[in-house]
């Protein structure tokens, strides 16, 4: 069986593989049981891949993705209109589609009634939330939805998934900073710290604009932690361009960086670009940025030794119960008490393997 993004863009190729009996697209996954039953009845290959580019509304699946015991991950948006040169997602997931505020609020209220304290809002391109709305909903964007979620009793933390840097404007940050439940950890997808590389990637911002957004967030949230994604070895990335990226990353000092070695995706513009980078060079550049990321995380964490932090305790790990602060530091505390899904004040005393250790205060 094959379903999802790859089936959406490679239906013909998958049909040639005799071991695959069922091929479903993105829109078909909510009816997977029906298609399996059809397969069993027909005893022949079933291919059902609709034209994702024609879908204009968010499809409700009637389900919540829970992680651990204390956090619910809620998808509020699908699709992407950005067409970054390395990315197949606009072809595989279609154009932007936003879930209505009414449905999002309804689900989060149910989550709160189940005792879940933290919600994480995610999407393929979260910053586009609401840009497809028409009629009465036209002009409702992500910040408007966040202000509605802020009012839901029982929810104590609102965390955001990956954000496009262009979303971070003064107006957005001013309104965001007034919401007491917003977690002061933001993932801004940078991809490269060099303007020339960003231009080839078809990203819609410069490093100067990105840095301006970083400064807005740091001024509004004193303890904010910023994380990012970086692609190394993008076609045409010279030593000078990589050096520019490295120096920019040293300047910004992200809490964590997720480093990816560029990998061509068939059907994308970047896969056909000249000057593809050798794998050994990608590996060398990747290792250098991973080392920088680890140094940053260690330095950030060390600053909290001797301080008190509030931690949403999530799960037991041996003698410890572990959880996260609002700015997403992992903290572990020794206790026999059943404190899962409670927010506790922890006095941080030590750090091991980039994890903070403390005592209940």
C-alpha positions in Angstrom: 0.0 0.0 0.0 1.2 3.5 -0.8 -0.6 6.7 0.2 0.0 10.4 0.8 2.3 12.9 -0.8 4.5 10.6 -2.8 1.4 8.8 -4.3 0.1 12.2 -5.2 3.0 13.0 -7.4 4.2 9.6 -8.6 1.1 7.6 -9.3 2.3 6.3 -12.6 5.6 5.1 -11.2 3.9 3.3 -8.3 1.5 1.6 -10.6 4.5 -0.2 -12.2 5.4 -1.9 -8.9 3.6 -5.2 -8.7 3.9 -5.5 -4.9 1.8 -2.4 -4.3 -1.9 -3.2 -4.5 -3.4 0.1 -3.2 -2.5 3.6 -4.2 -4.2 6.5 -2.5 -3.7 10.3 -2.7 -3.8 12.9 0.0 -7.6 13.4 -0.2 -8.3 9.7 0.0 -6.6 8.8 3.3 -9.7 9.5 5.4 -11.5 6.7 3.5 -8.7 4.2 3.7 -10.8 1.5 5.3 -13.3 1.7 2.4 -10.5 1.4 -0.2 -9.0 -1.6 1.6 -12.4 -3.3 1.7 -12.7 -2.6 -2.1 -9.3 -4.1 -2.6 -10.2 -7.2 -0.8 -13.5 -7.6 -2.7 -12.0 -7.0 -6.2 -8.7 -8.8 -5.6 -7.1 -6.4 -8.0 -5.0 -3.2 -7.8 -6.9 -0.1 -6.6 -5.6 3.3 -7.7 -7.5 6.4 -6.3 -5.6 9.7 -6.5 -7.8 12.8 -7.0 -6.5 16.1 -8.4 -5.2 17.8 -5.3 -4.8 21.1 -7.1 -8.6 21.3 -7.4 -9.3 21.0 -3.7 -10.3 24.4 -2.3 -11.5 23.6 1.2 -9.9 22.1 4.3 -10.9 18.5 4.7 -12.1 17.5 8.2 -10.9 14.1 9.4 -12.5 14.2 12.8 -9.4 13.2 14.7 -6.7 14.8 16.9 -3.1 13.8 16.9 -2.0 13.5 20.5 1.6 13.5 21.5 2.4 12.1 24.9 -0.2 12.8 27.6 -0.3 16.5 27.9 -0.3 18.0 24.4 -2.6 17.9 21.4 -1.3 18.7 17.9 -4.0 20.3 15.7 -3.7 20.8 12.0 -5.4 24.0 11.0 -4.1 24.5 7.5 -3.1 22.5 4.5 -1.4 23.2 1.1 1.1 25.8 0.0 1.3 28.5 -2.6 5.0 29.4 -2.1 6.7 27.2 -4.7 10.2 27.2 -3.2 12.4 25.8 -5.9 13.5 22.7 -3.9 10.0 21.7 -2.6 7.4 19.3 -4.0 4.7 20.1 -1.5 2.6 22.5 -3.6 2.3 19.7 -6.2 1.7 17.0 -3.6 -0.5 18.9 -1.1 -2.2 21.4 -3.4 -3.0 25.1 -2.8 -3.6 26.6 0.7 -6.8 25.6 2.5 -7.6 26.8 6.0 -9.8 25.1 8.6 -12.6 27.4 9.8 -12.2 29.1 13.1 -15.4 27.5 14.3 -14.1 24.0 13.8 -10.8 24.7 15.3 -12.3 26.3 18.4 -14.8 23.5 18.8 -12.1 20.9 18.7 -9.9 22.8 21.2 -12.8 23.2 23.6 -13.2 19.4 23.5 -9.5 19.0 24.1 -9.7 21.3 27.1 -12.5 19.2 28.5 -10.3 16.1 28.3 -7.7 17.8 30.5 -5.1 18.6 27.9 -3.3 21.8 28.8 -1.2 22.5 25.7 -2.2 22.7 22.0 0.2 22.9 19.1 -1.2 24.5 15.9 0.4 23.1 12.8 0.0 23.3 9.0 1.9 22.9 5.8 2.3 26.7 5.6 0.9 28.0 8.9 1.5 31.6 8.0 -1.0 31.3 5.1 -3.9 30.5 7.5 -7.0 32.5 6.5 -5.6 33.8 3.2 -8.0 31.6 1.3 -11.1 32.6 3.2 -14.0 34.3 1.4 -17.3 35.8 2.3 -17.9 36.4 6.1 -14.5 34.9 7.0 -12.5 37.1 4.6 -9.9 39.0 6.6 -9.6 36.4 9.4 -6.0 35.4 9.8 -3.8 33.4 12.2 -3.5 36.1 14.8 -7.3 36.4 14.9 -7.6 32.7 15.6 -5.0 32.8 18.3 -6.9 35.6 20.1 -10.0 33.3 20.1 -8.1 30.3 21.4 -6.6 32.5 24.2 -10.1 32.8 25.7 -10.7 29.0 26.0 -10.7 27.9 29.7 -8.5 24.9 30.5 -6.0 25.5 27.8 -2.9 27.0 29.4 -0.3 26.9 26.6 -0.6 27.6 22.9 2.4 26.6 20.8 2.9 27.4 17.1 4.4 25.1 14.5 6.9 26.3 11.8 6.3 29.9 10.7 7.2 31.7 7.6 9.5 34.6 8.4 7.4 37.1 6.4 4.6 36.6 9.0 6.7 38.3 11.7 5.6 41.9 11.4 5.3 44.6 14.1 1.5 44.4 14.1 1.6 40.6 14.4 4.1 40.6 17.2 2.4 43.4 19.1 -0.9 41.4 19.1 0.9 38.1 19.8 2.7 39.5 22.9 -0.6 40.4 24.5 -1.6 36.7 24.6 -0.5 35.2 27.9 -0.9 31.6 26.8 1.4 31.9 23.8 4.6 29.9 24.3 7.8 31.9 23.9 9.4 29.5 21.4 9.1 30.1 17.7 10.3 28.0 14.8 11.2 30.4 11.9 12.2 28.5 8.8 15.3 30.3 7.4 16.8 27.6 5.1 19.9 29.7 4.3 21.7 32.7 5.7 22.9 34.0 2.3 20.7 36.2 0.1 22.0 34.8 -3.1 21.1 31.2 -2.0 17.7 32.4 -0.8 17.0 33.9 -4.2 17.7 30.6 -5.9 15.5 28.8 -3.4 12.7 31.3 -4.3 12.3 32.2 -0.7 10.4 35.5 -0.3 12.7 37.4 2.1 16.2 38.6 2.7 18.4 37.9 5.7 18.0 41.5 6.7 14.2 41.1 6.8 14.6 37.9 8.7 16.8 39.5 11.3 14.3 42.3 11.7 11.7 39.7 12.6 14.0 38.1 15.1 14.6 41.4 16.8 10.8 42.0 17.1 10.3 38.7 18.8 13.2 39.1 21.2 12.1 42.6 22.2 8.5 41.3 22.8 9.4 38.0 24.6 12.4 38.4 26.9 13.1 34.6 27.3 12.2 33.6 23.7 13.9 30.7 22.1 14.1 30.6 18.3 14.7 27.5 16.3 15.1 27.1 12.5 15.7 24.8 9.5 18.8 25.1 7.3 19.5 23.4 4.0 23.2 22.9 3.2 24.6 22.0 -0.2 21.8 23.7 -2.2 22.8 23.8 -5.9 25.3 26.5 -6.6 26.1 27.1 -2.9 29.7 28.2 -3.0 32.2 28.2 -0.1 31.6 32.0 0.2 27.8 31.5 0.3 28.1 28.8 3.0 30.5 31.0 5.0 27.9 33.8 4.8 25.3 31.4 6.1 27.6 30.3 8.9 28.4 33.8 10.0 24.7 34.8 9.9 23.8 31.8 12.1 26.5 32.7 14.6 25.1 36.2 14.8 21.4 35.1 15.3 22.3 32.4 17.8 19.3 30.1 17.4 18.5 27.9 20.3 18.4 24.9 18.0 18.9 24.3 14.3 17.6 21.4 12.2 20.2 20.8 9.5 19.3 19.1 6.2 21.6 18.1 3.4 20.0 19.2 0.1 18.4 16.2 -1.7 16.9 16.7 -5.2 13.1 16.1 -5.6 12.0 15.1 -9.1 9.7 17.6 -10.6 11.2 20.6 -8.7 13.1 23.5 -10.3 16.2 22.9 -8.1 16.6 19.3 -9.2 17.4 20.6 -12.7 19.8 23.4 -11.6 23.5 23.3 -12.5 26.3 23.0 -10.0 24.9 20.3 -7.8 27.0 19.9 -4.7 29.1 16.9 -3.9 27.9 14.7 -1.1 31.1 14.9 0.9 30.9 18.7 0.9 27.3 18.5 2.1 28.4 16.3 4.9 31.2 18.6 5.9 28.9 21.7 6.0 26.2 19.8 7.8 28.6 18.7 10.6 29.9 22.2 11.0 26.3 23.6 11.5 25.3 20.7 13.8 28.3 21.5 16.0 27.3 25.2 16.1 23.7 24.2 17.0 24.9 22.0 19.9 27.1 24.8 21.2 24.2 27.3 21.1 21.8 24.9 22.9 24.4 24.1 25.6 25.1 27.8 26.2 21.4 28.7 26.4 20.7 25.9 28.8 23.7 26.8 31.1 22.1 30.2 31.6 19.2 28.5 33.4 21.2 26.6 36.0 20.3 28.2 39.3 17.0 29.6 38.0 13.4 28.6 38.6 11.3 27.6 35.6 7.7 26.5 35.1 7.5 23.0 33.5 4.5 21.2 32.1 5.5 17.7 33.3 4.6 15.1 30.6 6.0 11.7 31.1 8.0 9.4 33.5 11.5 8.3 32.6 12.8 6.0 35.3 13.2 8.0 38.5 12.5 11.2 36.6 9.4 13.0 35.4 10.3 15.1 32.4 8.6 18.0 30.6 9.1 21.3 28.8 9.2 24.9 29.7 7.2 27.4 27.6 10.4 28.1 25.5 10.8 24.4 25.0 13.7 23.4 27.2 13.6 19.8 28.4 13.7 19.6 32.2 13.8 16.5 34.3 13.0 16.2 38.0 13.3 13.3 40.5 10.0 12.7 42.3 7.8 9.8 43.2 4.7 12.0 43.0 2.3 11.5 40.2 2.6 14.9 38.6 2.1 14.2 34.9 0.0 16.9 33.2 0.7 19.5 35.9 2.7 22.7 35.6 5.3 22.8 38.4 7.9 25.3 39.4 11.4 23.7 39.1 14.7 24.9 40.5 17.3 24.0 37.9 20.4 22.5 39.4 22.4 20.8 36.6 22.5 19.8 33.0 23.3 16.5 31.4 23.2 15.6 27.7 21.7 19.0 27.0 18.8 18.3 29.3 18.2 20.4 32.4 17.8 18.7 35.8 16.1 20.2 38.8 14.1 19.9 42.0 10.5 20.8 42.8 10.3 24.1 44.6 
